[in-house]
């Protein structure tokens, strides 16, 4: 498209991106301005960076937005973009407008426009006495399918059309439904079902300081190989326009809790022990280290990891002080480290987009991060979840491989409970785990959330009995393989199936106890 003398339509919102390019932060600013407007609305982007002439049309194509027109006066450019397809008839009465030559001068970096100062607490609260979790207790791994109205509220909040108070009120109702379903099924330990989260891990990008959630489709425009990245998302059945990814643009800070508010709401009316899942430090570091961005606030991945550890450590202290019976760290990407394609340097595995090194060094790196997060905290109140991917019900799209390459890592992990995917054939044989240290409890995955049929009680009973034979009943807890809706917009099961599967575990456990 060639530039024109002036736009024919008036924008709904306008901002100045200065000399930022798309990889250096302009897309973050575009996302902040375009999210709150209604589909069909117009946004004007002012820029002095020449590369935007090429990058912005590409971004529009990849995100299903439309470049309506653009102007150029010297180094200053003005781009008029429609959110979604442009409707010329709807804007026929718009007044003509010129580029905003006299608008406020833009900051020269993303940081000058968005970054905030980070406050680090001088001290952290100490853990309270936690409720005991009995052997063979039944619980979910984390996520529960969200009602359709909750998904709408989530998107409206992410896109700036719904206030925080209204969103939290809707989420409270969704949590009540999730909790009621878990209790009807007979769960011994409950959670909030991650109803407030867009997915199990990247939700922290919407709560941490100096971090922003943007759709994966935005990232497609700025990664090293857009065509390859787009094809990978298509093959893996990932809804790129709906799944959001955290992008860091300054030093990470925790001025508001990540999950403490979730715990406090559930604990306010649940008598059962409450579990809270958090993304693990290695997973978050892999997610947030986007080396394809030009304006990175951290020089190295290790620099970023230190702040990831700090904010997770703060959150874990507050959760345990507030009475969480168990804090579970999710590290599914460890399976990508040991079973991923040998030549691959980048993977979508559970949202971890950054490059990895060879397996041994990655496992050492991950182990050190987890040890630092939980240093001084009671292992009996800590858990670690490892699976092979849970973004699609297509079993063939997820990784396969047993736990043998992770035995050393799992044995040394400074947590007492290991939440392991074990009902799918992709997980290999349970006997591989027989030599885990005796101080480790195994939260055994005994139903597959990706399979819609509810497993027969006798089949689940055999899995439980086999685990009791290997580890002793006192070391066994019972769960599904993974959550039922790891990604809010892409649940692997309905709430009805989730409840039925959890109830089947309870009934099968009772058979073992009574047998």
CORMONOR-V890550 format. One line per field, one symbol per residue. ss: DSSP state (@ for helix, = for strand, . for the rest). phi: phi as a letter, one per 20 degrees, with the letter a starting at -180 (. if undefined). Layout:
ss: ???
phi: ???
This chain:
ss: ...=..=.....====.....@@@@@@@@@@@@@.......======....@@@@@@@@@@@@..========..=======..............=............@@@@@.......................=.........@@@@@@@@@@@.....@@@@@@@@@@@@@@@@@@@@@@...==........=..@@@@@..=======@@@@@.....@@@@@@@@@@........==========......@@@@@@@@.....=======.@@@@@@@@............@@@@@@@@@@@@@@@@@@@@@....=====..@@@@@@@.........@@@.......@@@@@@@@@@@@@@@.....@@@=====........@@@......@@@@@@@@@....====....@@@..@@@@.......=======.........@@@@@@@@@@@@@@@.@@@=====......=@@@....@@@@@@@@@@@@@@@@@@@@.
phi: .efdfbfeceffbcbdeldfeffepffffgffeegfefgnfdcddebdefffgeffgffgffdmecfeabcccmeeccddcefnfedfffdfefffbegffdfgfefecgffecfcfdddgfbdfefefeffdfgmfdbeeaecgefgfffffffffgenecfffffffffgfffgfffffffffngeccbemlfedfbfcfgffecffmbcecfgfffgfcffcgfffffffffeleffedfdcfcecaffbcecfebgffffffffbdefgddcecffffgffffeedfeefdeedfcffffgffggffffgfffffffeogfbddeecffgfffecfggefdcbehlneeefcefgfffffffffffgffdgnefgfdcccdcbcobdbffgfeefcqeegfdgffffegececdecfbeegfemeffgefeggfeeedeefdcdffefffffgfffgfffffffffdngfdddcbffbfebgdgecfebefffgffffffffffgffffee
